[in-house]
Amino acid sequence: MYVDTIAAIATAPGEGGIGIVRLSGPEALPIALQIFRSGRSLRVPDPAQIESHRMYYGGIVDPADGNVVDEVMFVWMRAPRSYTREDVVEIHCHGGYVPVRAVQSLCLRHGARLAEPGEFTLRAFLNGRIDLSQAEAVAGIVTAQTGRSLDLAIGELRGRMTERLRPARDALVETLAFLDAAADFPDDEIPALDVDAALKRIVDVLDQVVASAETGLLYREGVQIAIVGRPNVGKSSLLNRLIGQERAIVTDIAGTTRDVVSETITLDGIPATLLDTAGITETADVVEAIGVERSRHALTTSALLIVVLDRSQPLTDADRQVLDLVDQRLDPAGVVYVLNKADLPARLDTDELPLPPGAPLVTLSTVTGAGMDELKHTLHDVAVGQSEAATRPALVTARQFDALRRAQEHAMAALEAREMGVPLDLLAVDVRAALYAVGEITGEHVGEAVLDEIFSRFCIGK
């Protein structure tokens, strides 16, 4: 339990209807009552009459000169029934830079300390109200870019990750206890444990969690999608259709787009960055050549590709050049092929298309909008693969995903070692490492430096 009391502005900077100053710690109420006056008459409140979790109307007064700083609502939350499990006071001021800063300044002047970034949530974690995965979910809620990512973050705040990991953690603890006992007391009778079955169960659980985390990373970090093709196949028109506005210049002149144009959309809850690229072709124009080179780079580095072909024209050598470049990608699965200009008579023989078996192929028209919904759903399905069909996505951070991967690798190594007949005491090395990695996610095994790194990314009032 902390001995000092912290204070900070808990609402975003700028003008708004309400601004909140929050205090947490053993002296939260005494400090706040030095500057709070109740009712319209601004009476000095009796601390014994202040009830927990009840809103009081009044004002904030500077005791030094008696000036009223703001008209406020005041609430005290007695420990442990608060966000931090400490005494917490919230002062609800009028929104705006000046009033909330003035109230915060008075709190600091009368005994509170300015909170560090994320310190309220850190105290909630250290005081046992939430585990570390839930604490990191708070940041996920604040930074959610889509309704879907917000829904997933709220699920993690309710402890979904801990629940997912509990079967693996319990099995790891049981297995490690058996292995250590068998190594330390070989002559004693130790309750039997089917180590093979336990390790298999651990690997299965961790495989499922990693799969859900891979999908969850898409909802947190988003996906980059490059729109590629030869000049004048409708790439810019497709970008404009996808974002719902005239962002890219569209003309009948080939080569209008000479640089990469970037815009963002949402694909069924996944934030997506669209890159409209210059048409890939051979050119003597210096500026256009630079744009083509940037298009080649986007084709190579983007997670997903939309390869646009003109359905109203026969396949050209320039089209084949683009398709050859796509074939050279390290991830051929992340490609969606589009036959544009479906509003015109078809002259492209689809049997000539050298596409991989089962490659997603969408026919559409950027003029009429036909096929656009199908394209969006296809892009979403290609992005998430099959993992979301098998398990609910887990909204994880890069740190959590790294720990999950290590836990999975150590569990698999233990299972393989068991199959090779490795002695039990050596088997315990990987089991212990897997358990430690799981503990890094829940907070059971985490150092001060890691906590500092995690909570330093929070805003000061959170």
VOPAGU-2260 file (C-alpha; in pm, 1 decimal, decimal comma):
REM VOPAGU-2260
SITE   aa  ch    i         X         Y         Z
SITE  MET   A    0       0,0       0,0       0,0
SITE  TYR   A    1     131,4     342,8     -97,2
SITE  VAL   A    2     186,2     611,0     168,6
SITE  ASP   A    3     170,2     910,0     -66,1
SITE  THR   A    4    -130,8    1055,5    -245,6
SITE  ILE   A    5    -124,1    1132,7    -615,6
SITE  ALA   A    6    -331,5    1369,6    -826,0
SITE  ALA   A    7    -373,5    1427,8   -1198,6
SITE  ILE   A    8    -616,6    1548,1   -1462,2
SITE  ALA   A    9    -803,7    1238,4   -1579,2
SITE  THR   A   10    -970,4    1383,3   -1889,7
SITE  ALA   A   11    -822,1    1471,0   -2226,8
SITE  PRO   A   12    -675,7    1819,9   -2275,3
SITE  GLY   A   13    -882,8    2081,3   -2452,3
SITE  GLU   A   14   -1230,5    2224,8   -2417,4
SITE  GLY   A   15   -1520,3    2004,2   -2311,1
SITE  GLY   A   16   -1830,6    1984,7   -2098,8
SITE  ILE   A   17   -1654,3    1826,3   -1800,5
SITE  GLY   A   18   -1297,4    1797,4   -1680,2
SITE  ILE   A   19   -1201,7    1558,2   -1399,6
SITE  VAL   A   20    -920,4    1584,9   -1148,0
SITE  ARG   A   21    -852,4    1257,0    -967,8
SITE  LEU   A   22    -672,0    1190,4    -639,7
SITE  SER   A   23    -571,1     850,1    -502,4
SITE  GLY   A   24    -402,2     758,7    -175,1
SITE  PRO   A   25    -450,4     766,3     201,4
SITE  GLU   A   26    -482,1    1147,4     214,5
SITE  ALA   A   27    -708,1    1187,2     -87,3
SITE  LEU   A   28   -1013,2    1297,1     114,2
SITE  PRO   A   29    -833,2    1526,1     364,6
SITE  ILE   A   30    -647,1    1701,2      81,7
SITE  ALA   A   31    -960,9    1747,3    -126,8
SITE  LEU   A   32   -1166,0    1876,8     167,1
SITE  GLN   A   33    -914,5    2156,7     220,0
SITE  ILE   A   34   -1030,2    2311,4    -107,4
SITE  PHE   A   35   -1389,7    2182,4    -149,0
SITE  ARG   A   36   -1687,0    2376,5     -17,6
SITE  SER   A   37   -2034,5    2222,1     -32,2
SITE  GLY   A   38   -2365,2    2359,2    -154,2
SITE  ARG   A   39   -2450,5    2700,6    -293,1
SITE  SER   A   40   -2347,8    2860,5      33,8
SITE  LEU   A   41   -2001,0    2704,7       2,9
SITE  ARG   A   42   -1997,2    2563,9     354,5
SITE  VAL   A   43   -1689,7    2393,7     497,6
SITE  PRO   A   44   -1790,3    2024,7     484,8
SITE  ASP   A   45   -1783,8    1796,7     787,6
SITE  PRO   A   46   -1560,9    1499,4     691,4
SITE  ALA   A   47   -1780,3    1271,1     901,5
SITE  GLN   A   48   -2079,8    1363,2     687,4
SITE  ILE   A   49   -1914,9    1277,0     354,5
SITE  GLU   A   50   -2049,7     942,3     230,8
SITE  SER   A   51   -1859,9     714,2      -4,1
SITE  HIS   A   52   -1981,0     690,9    -365,2
SITE  ARG   A   53   -2214,6     988,7    -334,1
SITE  MET   A   54   -2192,8    1299,6    -552,2
SITE  TYR   A   55   -2183,7    1638,9    -376,7
SITE  TYR   A   56   -2241,3    1975,8    -537,5
SITE  GLY   A   57   -2024,0    2269,1    -440,0
SITE  GLY   A   58   -1721,3    2470,8    -537,2
SITE  ILE   A   59   -1343,7    2467,2    -524,7
SITE  VAL   A   60   -1204,2    2753,0    -321,1
SITE  ASP   A   61    -844,9    2867,1    -282,8
SITE  PRO   A   62    -797,4    2882,3      98,5
SITE  ALA   A   63    -522,3    3140,9      57,1
SITE  ASP   A   64    -754,1    3417,5     -65,4
SITE  GLY   A   65   -1105,1    3268,1     -57,1
SITE  ASN   A   66   -1149,5    3298,8    -434,5
SITE  VAL   A   67   -1385,6    3047,9    -597,5
SITE  VAL   A   68   -1197,6    2858,9    -868,1
SITE  ASP   A   69   -1487,0    2661,3   -1016,9
SITE  GLU   A   70   -1830,7    2515,0    -957,1
SITE  VAL   A   71   -1792,2    2137,4    -926,1
SITE  MET   A   72   -1933,9    1797,6    -839,8
SITE  PHE   A   73   -1734,5    1604,7    -579,7
SITE  VAL   A   74   -1723,9    1230,5    -508,2
SITE  TRP   A   75   -1521,7    1023,5    -263,2
SITE  MET   A   76   -1474,3     646,6    -308,7
SITE  ARG   A   77   -1357,9     471,4       6,2
SITE  ALA   A   78   -1096,0     197,4     -29,5
SITE  PRO   A   79   -1110,7     -74,3    -145,9
SITE  ARG   A   80   -1418,8       7,6    -356,6
SITE  SER   A   81   -1234,0     223,4    -606,9
SITE  TYR   A   82   -1030,6     196,6    -926,1
SITE  THR   A   83    -700,7     177,0    -737,2
SITE  ARG   A   84    -832,2       4,0    -421,6
SITE  GLU   A   85    -720,7     317,2    -237,5
SITE  ASP   A   86    -924,6     614,8    -122,5
SITE  VAL   A   87   -1006,5     803,4    -441,9
SITE  VAL   A   88   -1156,5    1149,3    -488,9
SITE  GLU   A   89   -1280,6    1281,6    -822,1
SITE  ILE   A   90   -1353,3    1650,4    -871,3
SITE  HIS   A   91   -1572,6    1713,0   -1176,9
SITE  CYS   A   92   -1505,0    2066,1   -1302,4
SITE  HIS   A   93   -1611,8    2254,9   -1610,0
SITE  GLY   A   94   -1410,1    2131,9   -1907,0
SITE  GLY   A   95   -1129,6    2353,4   -2027,3
SITE  TYR   A   96    -760,0    2404,0   -1981,4
SITE  VAL   A   97    -776,1    2672,0   -1709,6
SITE  PRO   A   98   -1027,4    2530,0   -1454,5
SITE  VAL   A   99    -886,4    2176,7   -1440,1
SITE  ARG   A  100    -529,5    2306,0   -1419,8
SITE  ALA   A  101    -628,7    2539,2   -1138,1
SITE  VAL   A  102    -794,9    2257,2    -941,3
SITE  GLN   A  103    -500,1    2025,1    -997,1
SITE  SER   A  104    -260,9    2297,5    -882,1
SITE  LEU   A  105    -455,2    2341,2    -556,8
SITE  CYS   A  106    -446,9    1963,1    -494,2
SITE  LEU   A  107     -70,8    1958,2    -541,3
SITE  ARG   A  108     -23,7    2264,6    -322,5
SITE  HIS   A  109    -214,2    2100,9     -35,8
SITE  GLY   A  110     -23,9    1773,7     -16,6
SITE  ALA   A  111     -71,9    1561,9    -325,6
SITE  ARG   A  112     202,1    1459,6    -567,5
SITE  LEU   A  113     161,0    1474,5    -945,8
SITE  ALA   A  114      95,0    1122,3   -1072,1
SITE  GLU   A  115     338,6     952,2   -1306,8
SITE  PRO   A  116     208,5     825,1   -1643,8
SITE  GLY   A  117     -22,6     529,0   -1582,6
SITE  GLU   A  118      25,5     542,5   -1205,1
SITE  PHE   A  119    -343,4     506,9   -1120,5
SITE  THR   A  120    -362,6     184,9   -1324,1
SITE  LEU   A  121     -25,4      72,2   -1185,6
SITE  ARG   A  122    -164,8     108,1    -832,3
SITE  ALA   A  123    -472,6     -89,5    -934,7
SITE  PHE   A  124    -239,8    -368,4   -1050,8
SITE  LEU   A  125      -5,6    -360,5    -751,9
SITE  ASN   A  126    -299,6    -348,5    -511,6
SITE  GLY   A  127    -444,7    -663,5    -669,6
SITE  ARG   A  128    -755,4    -517,2    -827,1
SITE  ILE   A  129    -651,2    -625,4   -1178,8
SITE  ASP   A  130    -376,3    -842,8   -1321,5
SITE  LEU   A  131    -118,5    -716,1   -1569,9
SITE  SER   A  132    -306,4    -829,6   -1879,5
SITE  GLN   A  133    -610,8    -635,9   -1759,5
SITE  ALA   A  134    -397,1    -330,6   -1689,6
SITE  GLU   A  135    -265,2    -336,9   -2045,9
SITE  ALA   A  136    -622,9    -376,4   -2170,5
SITE  VAL   A  137    -696,2     -33,5   -2021,7
SITE  ALA   A  138    -452,0     117,3   -2270,7
SITE  GLY   A  139    -618,8     -87,9   -2543,2
SITE  ILE   A  140    -954,7      69,4   -2458,7
SITE  VAL   A  141    -811,0     421,3   -2466,8
SITE  THR   A  142    -635,5     367,7   -2802,6
SITE  ALA   A  143    -906,3     155,9   -2972,6
SITE  GLN   A  144    -946,6     260,9   -3336,4
SITE  THR   A  145   -1264,1      65,8   -3417,1
SITE  GLY   A  146   -1572,8     -58,4   -3237,9
SITE  ARG   A  147   -1449,7    -414,6   -3278,1
SITE  SER   A  148   -1111,3    -340,7   -3117,3
SITE  LEU   A  149   -1293,5    -163,0   -2833,5
SITE  ASP   A  150   -1513,0    -469,7   -2779,8
SITE  LEU   A  151   -1205,7    -693,7   -2767,2
SITE  ALA   A  152   -1023,1    -459,4   -2528,6
SITE  ILE   A  153   -1319,2    -456,8   -2290,6
SITE  GLY   A  154   -1316,2    -836,1   -2300,5
SITE  GLU   A  155    -948,6    -836,9   -2200,0
SITE  LEU   A  156   -1024,5    -587,6   -1920,6
SITE  ARG   A  157   -1274,7    -839,6   -1785,6
SITE  GLY   A  158    -993,1   -1094,4   -1759,6
SITE  ARG   A  159   -1045,5   -1293,6   -2078,2
SITE  MET   A  160    -671,8   -1347,1   -2137,9
SITE  THR   A  161    -619,2   -1479,5   -1785,9
SITE  GLU   A  162    -911,6   -1716,9   -1834,4
SITE  ARG   A  163    -768,2   -1838,9   -2165,3
SITE  LEU   A  164    -430,4   -1906,4   -2004,4
SITE  ARG   A  165    -557,4   -2059,5   -1679,3
SITE  PRO   A  166    -578,0   -2422,7   -1806,8
SITE  ALA   A  167    -219,8   -2402,8   -1940,1
SITE  ARG   A  168     -91,9   -2228,9   -1627,2
SITE  ASP   A  169    -255,0   -2479,4   -1391,7
SITE  ALA   A  170    -118,0   -2770,7   -1592,7
SITE  LEU   A  171     229,4   -2613,5   -1598,9
SITE  VAL   A  172     226,4   -2568,4   -1220,7
SITE  GLU   A  173     110,4   -2926,5   -1165,3
SITE  THR   A  174     365,3   -3067,8   -1410,3
SITE  LEU   A  175     653,7   -2864,0   -1270,8
SITE  ALA   A  176     569,3   -2967,9    -914,0
SITE  PHE   A  177     571,0   -3333,2   -1019,3
SITE  LEU   A  178     898,4   -3303,0   -1212,3
SITE  ASP   A  179    1075,9   -3122,6    -928,2
SITE  ALA   A  180     948,9   -3371,1    -669,9
SITE  ALA   A  181    1049,1   -3667,6    -884,9
SITE  ALA   A  182    1399,7   -3524,2    -926,3
SITE  ASP   A  183    1447,0   -3426,1    -559,3
SITE  PHE   A  184    1287,8   -3733,2    -398,9
SITE  PRO   A  185    1341,5   -4024,7    -639,3
SITE  ASP   A  186    1297,1   -4287,2    -367,4
SITE  ASP   A  187     970,5   -4151,8    -228,0
SITE  GLU   A  188     622,9   -4235,7    -345,3
SITE  ILE   A  189     496,2   -3942,6    -547,1
SITE  PRO   A  190     139,0   -3921,0    -679,0
SITE  ALA   A  191     144,4   -4029,3   -1043,2
SITE  LEU   A  192     102,2   -3776,9   -1323,8
SITE  ASP   A  193      56,6   -3846,1   -1693,3
SITE  VAL   A  194     327,2   -3604,4   -1807,2
SITE  ASP   A  195     267,4   -3675,7   -2176,5
SITE  ALA   A  196    -102,2   -3588,8   -2152,0
SITE  ALA   A  197     -30,3   -3279,5   -1941,9
SITE  LEU   A  198     226,8   -3144,7   -2188,3
SITE  LYS   A  199      -3,8   -3213,1   -2481,4
SITE  ARG   A  200    -284,4   -3026,4   -2307,5
SITE  ILE   A  201     -50,8   -2731,0   -2238,0
SITE  VAL   A  202      64,4   -2714,3   -2600,4
SITE  ASP   A  203    -293,8   -2731,8   -2731,3
SITE  VAL   A  204    -408,5   -2445,8   -2506,8
SITE  LEU   A  205    -111,4   -2225,7   -2592,2
SITE  ASP   A  206    -153,7   -2296,6   -2964,4
SITE  GLN   A  207    -512,5   -2173,2   -2943,2
SITE  VAL   A  208    -416,9   -1861,3   -2748,5
SITE  VAL   A  209    -135,3   -1775,3   -2992,8
SITE  ALA   A  210    -372,9   -1818,0   -3287,0
SITE  SER   A  211    -627,0   -1585,5   -3126,7
SITE  ALA   A  212    -348,6   -1337,0   -3045,2
SITE  GLU   A  213    -227,9   -1332,1   -3404,6
SITE  THR   A  214    -575,4   -1228,6   -3513,5
SITE  GLY   A  215    -602,0    -981,5   -3225,1
SITE  LEU   A  216    -287,3    -801,7   -3339,2
SITE  LEU   A  217    -473,5    -708,5   -3657,1
SITE  TYR   A  218    -744,8    -531,7   -3455,9
SITE  ARG   A  219    -485,5    -345,7   -3246,7
SITE  GLU   A  220    -222,2    -257,8   -3508,3
SITE  GLY   A  221    -421,5    -276,1   -3831,0
SITE  VAL   A  222    -307,3    -394,8   -4172,3
SITE  GLN   A  223    -144,3    -221,8   -4470,0
SITE  ILE   A  224    -298,9    -290,4   -4810,5
SITE  ALA   A  225    -135,0    -183,5   -5136,3
SITE  ILE   A  226    -343,6    -138,9   -5451,8
SITE  VAL   A  227    -123,8    -235,1   -5747,9
SITE  GLY   A  228    -159,0    -281,8   -6120,9
SITE  ARG   A  229     -52,1    -136,8   -6451,7
SITE  PRO   A  230    -148,4     224,3   -6534,2
SITE  ASN   A  231    -513,5     312,6   -6599,8
SITE  VAL   A  232    -678,9      -3,4   -6463,2
SITE  GLY   A  233    -874,7     194,2   -6200,0
SITE  LYS   A  234    -654,8     181,4   -5889,0
SITE  SER   A  235    -728,6     538,6   -5784,8
SITE  SER   A  236   -1099,0     495,4   -5859,0
SITE  LEU   A  237   -1095,3     187,0   -5637,1
SITE  LEU   A  238    -928,6     380,5   -5354,8
SITE  ASN   A  239   -1191,1     654,1   -5381,7
SITE  ARG   A  240   -1471,8     396,3   -5372,2
SITE  LEU   A  241   -1326,6     220,6   -5068,4
SITE  ILE   A  242   -1286,2     540,0   -4864,0
SITE  GLY   A  243   -1608,5     699,2   -4988,5
SITE  GLN   A  244   -1459,7    1024,7   -5116,0
SITE  GLU   A  245   -1259,0    1168,7   -5405,3
SITE  ARG   A  246    -913,2    1142,3   -5248,9
SITE  ALA   A  247    -704,4    1038,1   -5550,3
SITE  ILE   A  248    -703,5    1217,0   -5886,8
SITE  VAL   A  249    -879,0    1014,4   -6155,7
SITE  THR   A  250    -841,9    1083,8   -6530,8
SITE  ASP   A  251    -838,6     885,2   -6853,5
SITE  ILE   A  252    -469,9     969,8   -6887,0
SITE  ALA   A  253    -243,1     680,5   -6787,4
SITE  GLY   A  254      11,7     753,5   -6516,9
SITE  THR   A  255    -188,2    1018,0   -6326,5
SITE  THR   A  256     -77,5     876,9   -5990,1
SITE  ARG   A  257     297,2     933,5   -5952,5
SITE  ASP   A  258     338,5     875,7   -5579,2
SITE  VAL   A  259     188,3     657,6   -5310,6
SITE  VAL   A  260    -141,1     797,1   -5174,1
SITE  SER   A  261    -235,7     674,6   -4825,1
SITE  GLU   A  262    -581,0     659,5   -4663,2
SITE  THR   A  263    -742,8     458,2   -4381,6
SITE  ILE   A  264   -1063,9     255,4   -4369,0
SITE  THR   A  265   -1217,3      -8,6   -4142,3
SITE  LEU   A  266   -1266,5    -366,8   -4261,7
SITE  ASP   A  267   -1525,7    -525,6   -4033,2
SITE  GLY   A  268   -1344,5    -380,3   -3730,2
SITE  ILE   A  269    -985,4    -403,2   -3858,3
SITE  PRO   A  270    -808,4     -68,1   -3914,6
SITE  ALA   A  271    -662,7     -76,2   -4266,5
SITE  THR   A  272    -422,3     162,2   -4438,5
SITE  LEU   A  273    -478,5     170,8   -4814,9
SITE  LEU   A  274    -191,1     261,6   -5045,3
SITE  ASP   A  275    -283,8     376,6   -5394,9
SITE  THR   A  276      33,7     322,5   -5596,9
SITE  ALA   A  277     162,7     444,7   -5932,0
SITE  GLY   A  278      96,3     211,2   -6222,7
SITE  ILE   A  279     379,7     -38,6   -6262,8
SITE  THR   A  280     526,1      -1,5   -6611,0
SITE  GLU   A  281     846,2      77,0   -6795,5
SITE  THR   A  282     889,9     452,7   -6831,9
SITE  ALA   A  283    1153,9     707,0   -6930,7
SITE  ASP   A  284     990,8     981,1   -6721,5
SITE  VAL   A  285    1216,5    1041,1   -6420,0
SITE  VAL   A  286     934,4    1139,3   -6182,7
SITE  GLU   A  287     708,0     854,3   -6291,9
SITE  ALA   A  288     997,5     609,7   -6255,4
SITE  ILE   A  289    1039,0     711,3   -5891,1
SITE  GLY   A  290     667,8     648,5   -5834,8
SITE  VAL   A  291     692,8     306,1   -6001,8
SITE  GLU   A  292     986,2     211,6   -5778,3
SITE  ARG   A  293     783,3     309,4   -5470,9
SITE  SER   A  294     498,8      95,1   -5601,9
SITE  ARG   A  295     732,5    -203,6   -5628,4
SITE  HIS   A  296     843,0    -143,7   -5268,8
SITE  ALA   A  297     481,1    -126,6   -5147,1
SITE  LEU   A  298     404,6    -447,0   -5337,5
SITE  THR   A  299     684,7    -622,9   -5151,9
SITE  THR   A  300     630,6    -486,6   -4800,7
SITE  SER   A  301     252,2    -454,7   -4761,1
SITE  ALA   A  302      72,4    -726,7   -4566,3
SITE  LEU   A  303    -205,3    -748,7   -4826,3
SITE  LEU   A  304    -227,7    -668,2   -5195,8
SITE  ILE   A  305    -517,7    -575,9   -5419,9
SITE  VAL   A  306    -406,4    -657,3   -5774,2
SITE  VAL   A  307    -629,5    -466,0   -6017,0
SITE  LEU   A  308    -686,7    -585,2   -6374,2
SITE  ASP   A  309    -899,2    -422,3   -6645,0
SITE  ARG   A  310   -1179,0    -666,0   -6732,4
SITE  SER   A  311   -1269,1    -461,9   -7043,3
SITE  GLN   A  312    -928,0    -515,9   -7206,4
SITE  PRO   A  313    -728,1    -827,1   -7296,8
SITE  LEU   A  314    -440,1    -918,4   -7069,1
SITE  THR   A  315    -133,3    -706,9   -7155,9
SITE  ASP   A  316     239,2    -754,3   -7112,5
SITE  ALA   A  317     227,0    -487,1   -6840,2
SITE  ASP   A  318     -37,1    -693,1   -6656,9
SITE  ARG   A  319     183,6    -999,6   -6679,9
SITE  GLN   A  320     476,9    -801,6   -6541,3
SITE  VAL   A  321     268,1    -705,9   -6236,3
SITE  LEU   A  322     150,8   -1064,7   -6188,3
SITE  ASP   A  323     511,2   -1187,8   -6208,7
SITE  LEU   A  324     613,0    -941,9   -5935,7
SITE  VAL   A  325     323,5   -1060,0   -5718,0
SITE  ASP   A  326     434,5   -1422,6   -5761,3
SITE  GLN   A  327     773,5   -1328,3   -5614,7
SITE  ARG   A  328     622,8   -1215,6   -5283,1
SITE  LEU   A  329     715,0   -1409,3   -4970,1
SITE  ASP   A  330     346,2   -1437,1   -4872,2
SITE  PRO   A  331     143,9   -1525,2   -5182,8
SITE  ALA   A  332    -162,5   -1592,4   -4965,4
SITE  GLY   A  333    -214,8   -1224,9   -4883,0
SITE  VAL   A  334    -331,8   -1129,1   -5232,9
SITE  VAL   A  335    -679,7   -1044,5   -5362,7
SITE  TYR   A  336    -726,5   -1014,3   -5739,4
SITE  VAL   A  337    -980,0    -765,1   -5875,0
SITE  LEU   A  338   -1137,2    -756,0   -6220,5
SITE  ASN   A  339   -1242,4    -390,7   -6256,0
SITE  LYS   A  340   -1474,5    -219,7   -6506,3
SITE  ALA   A  341   -1749,8    -480,1   -6484,2
SITE  ASP   A  342   -1986,1    -214,2   -6622,3
SITE  LEU   A  343   -1816,8    -250,0   -6963,1
SITE  PRO   A  344   -1822,3    -548,6   -7201,3
SITE  ALA   A  345   -1578,1    -820,1   -7090,5
SITE  ARG   A  346   -1273,9    -875,8   -7313,0
SITE  LEU   A  347   -1038,5   -1034,8   -7059,5
SITE  ASP   A  348   -1021,6   -1412,7   -7083,0
SITE  THR   A  349   -1006,1   -1525,5   -6719,2
SITE  ASP   A  350    -869,7   -1861,6   -6833,3
SITE  GLU   A  351    -551,6   -1675,5   -6934,0
SITE  LEU   A  352    -493,4   -1544,7   -6582,5
SITE  PRO   A  353    -194,3   -1717,8   -6420,2
SITE  LEU   A  354    -345,2   -1709,6   -6071,5
SITE  PRO   A  355    -261,3   -1948,2   -5786,9
SITE  PRO   A  356    -525,3   -2217,0   -5726,2
SITE  GLY   A  357    -803,6   -2086,5   -5503,0
SITE  ALA   A  358    -681,4   -1725,7   -5517,6
SITE  PRO   A  359    -958,2   -1476,5   -5421,2
SITE  LEU   A  360   -1098,2   -1314,6   -5737,5
SITE  VAL   A  361   -1355,7   -1033,8   -5715,9
SITE  THR   A  362   -1534,0    -877,3   -6013,2
SITE  LEU   A  363   -1648,0    -519,7   -5956,0
SITE  SER   A  364   -1712,5    -178,0   -6102,1
SITE  THR   A  365   -1578,1     137,9   -5944,7
SITE  VAL   A  366   -1832,3     331,4   -6154,7
SITE  THR   A  367   -2148,3     159,0   -6027,5
SITE  GLY   A  368   -2010,1      25,8   -5697,0
SITE  ALA   A  369   -2108,4    -331,8   -5777,3
SITE  GLY   A  370   -1887,7    -584,2   -5599,7
SITE  MET   A  371   -1742,5    -339,8   -5345,3
SITE  ASP   A  372   -1901,9    -508,3   -5043,1
SITE  GLU   A  373   -1773,3    -844,4   -5162,7
SITE  LEU   A  374   -1423,1    -697,3   -5191,6
SITE  LYS   A  375   -1430,8    -560,0   -4836,7
SITE  HIS   A  376   -1547,3    -891,1   -4690,2
SITE  THR   A  377   -1285,1   -1078,2   -4892,5
SITE  LEU   A  378   -1007,8    -847,5   -4769,5
SITE  HIS   A  379   -1121,2    -902,5   -4410,5
SITE  ASP   A  380   -1131,0   -1280,2   -4452,4
SITE  VAL   A  381    -786,9   -1289,2   -4613,4
SITE  ALA   A  382    -646,4   -1069,2   -4335,2
SITE  VAL   A  383    -771,6   -1284,3   -4048,3
SITE  GLY   A  384    -729,6   -1618,8   -4226,7
SITE  GLN   A  385    -903,0   -1905,4   -4048,0
SITE  SER   A  386    -803,3   -1819,6   -3691,0
SITE  GLU   A  387   -1108,6   -1610,1   -3605,4
SITE  ALA   A  388   -1338,4   -1891,9   -3716,6
SITE  ALA   A  389   -1174,6   -2119,2   -3460,3
SITE  THR   A  390   -1138,6   -1885,3   -3163,4
SITE  ARG   A  391   -1228,6   -1535,8   -3049,3
SITE  PRO   A  392    -947,2   -1286,3   -3119,5
SITE  ALA   A  393    -734,7   -1179,7   -2822,0
SITE  LEU   A  394    -632,0    -814,0   -2822,3
SITE  VAL   A  395    -268,4    -840,1   -2714,9
SITE  THR   A  396      30,0    -607,8   -2708,8
SITE  ALA   A  397     359,2    -687,1   -2879,9
SITE  ARG   A  398     507,0    -763,9   -2536,0
SITE  GLN   A  399     229,9   -1008,8   -2453,1
SITE  PHE   A  400     256,0   -1174,2   -2793,5
SITE  ASP   A  401     630,3   -1223,6   -2747,6
SITE  ALA   A  402     570,7   -1386,8   -2408,5
SITE  LEU   A  403     301,0   -1610,9   -2557,9
SITE  ARG   A  404     535,8   -1720,8   -2834,2
SITE  ARG   A  405     808,5   -1806,6   -2581,6
SITE  ALA   A  406     564,4   -1999,9   -2364,6
SITE  GLN   A  407     445,9   -2193,3   -2671,1
SITE  GLU   A  408     803,4   -2269,1   -2785,9
SITE  HIS   A  409     915,7   -2390,5   -2441,3
SITE  ALA   A  410     604,9   -2607,1   -2401,0
SITE  MET   A  411     662,8   -2762,7   -2742,5
SITE  ALA   A  412    1030,4   -2817,0   -2658,6
SITE  ALA   A  413     930,2   -2995,8   -2337,6
SITE  LEU   A  414     687,1   -3218,1   -2526,3
SITE  GLU   A  415     950,1   -3305,3   -2787,6
SITE  ALA   A  416    1208,8   -3369,8   -2515,6
SITE  ARG   A  417     965,6   -3603,5   -2342,3
SITE  GLU   A  418     920,3   -3799,0   -2663,7
SITE  MET   A  419    1300,3   -3828,9   -2691,7
SITE  GLY   A  420    1329,6   -3968,5   -2337,9
SITE  VAL   A  421    1507,5   -3669,5   -2183,5
SITE  PRO   A  422    1547,6   -3704,5   -1801,2
SITE  LEU   A  423    1273,4   -3543,0   -1593,7
SITE  ASP   A  424    1501,2   -3288,2   -1426,7
SITE  LEU   A  425    1608,5   -3155,7   -1768,6
SITE  LEU   A  426    1247,9   -3160,2   -1889,0
SITE  ALA   A  427    1164,0   -2924,3   -1603,8
SITE  VAL   A  428    1384,3   -2650,9   -1753,4
SITE  ASP   A  429    1146,6   -2584,8   -2042,0
SITE  VAL   A  430     835,0   -2632,0   -1828,0
SITE  ARG   A  431     963,6   -2373,7   -1581,8
SITE  ALA   A  432    1049,5   -2132,2   -1866,3
SITE  ALA   A  433     700,4   -2172,5   -2014,8
SITE  LEU   A  434     540,9   -2103,9   -1676,0
SITE  TYR   A  435     758,0   -1794,8   -1629,7
SITE  ALA   A  436     656,6   -1662,1   -1973,7
SITE  VAL   A  437     288,0   -1707,4   -1886,8
SITE  GLY   A  438     354,0   -1521,6   -1561,2
SITE  GLU   A  439     497,6   -1231,2   -1759,2
SITE  ILE   A  440     153,5   -1184,4   -1914,5
SITE  THR   A  441     -49,4   -1204,5   -1594,2
SITE  GLY   A  442     208,5   -1014,6   -1388,7
SITE  GLU   A  443     317,3   -1297,4   -1159,5
SITE  HIS   A  444     668,8   -1284,4   -1303,3
SITE  VAL   A  445     753,1    -932,4   -1411,1
SITE  GLY   A  446    1035,2    -697,6   -1316,2
SITE  GLU   A  447    1020,9    -331,7   -1221,0
SITE  ALA   A  448    1180,1    -228,1   -1551,1
SITE  VAL   A  449     903,8    -402,7   -1746,5
SITE  LEU   A  450     635,1    -233,0   -1537,7
SITE  ASP   A  451     799,3     104,2   -1595,2
SITE  GLU   A  452     804,2      39,0   -1969,5
SITE  ILE   A  453     438,8     -69,1   -1979,6
SITE  PHE   A  454     290,7     212,6   -1773,3
SITE  SER   A  455     511,7     487,3   -1916,0
SITE  ARG   A  456     302,7     459,6   -2233,9
SITE  PHE   A  457     -17,5     551,3   -2045,2
SITE  CYS   A  458    -140,0     908,1   -2016,9
SITE  ILE   A  459     -71,4    1076,6   -1683,7
SITE  GLY   A  460    -430,7    1070,0   -1558,1
SITE  LYS   A  461    -492,2     699,8   -1626,7
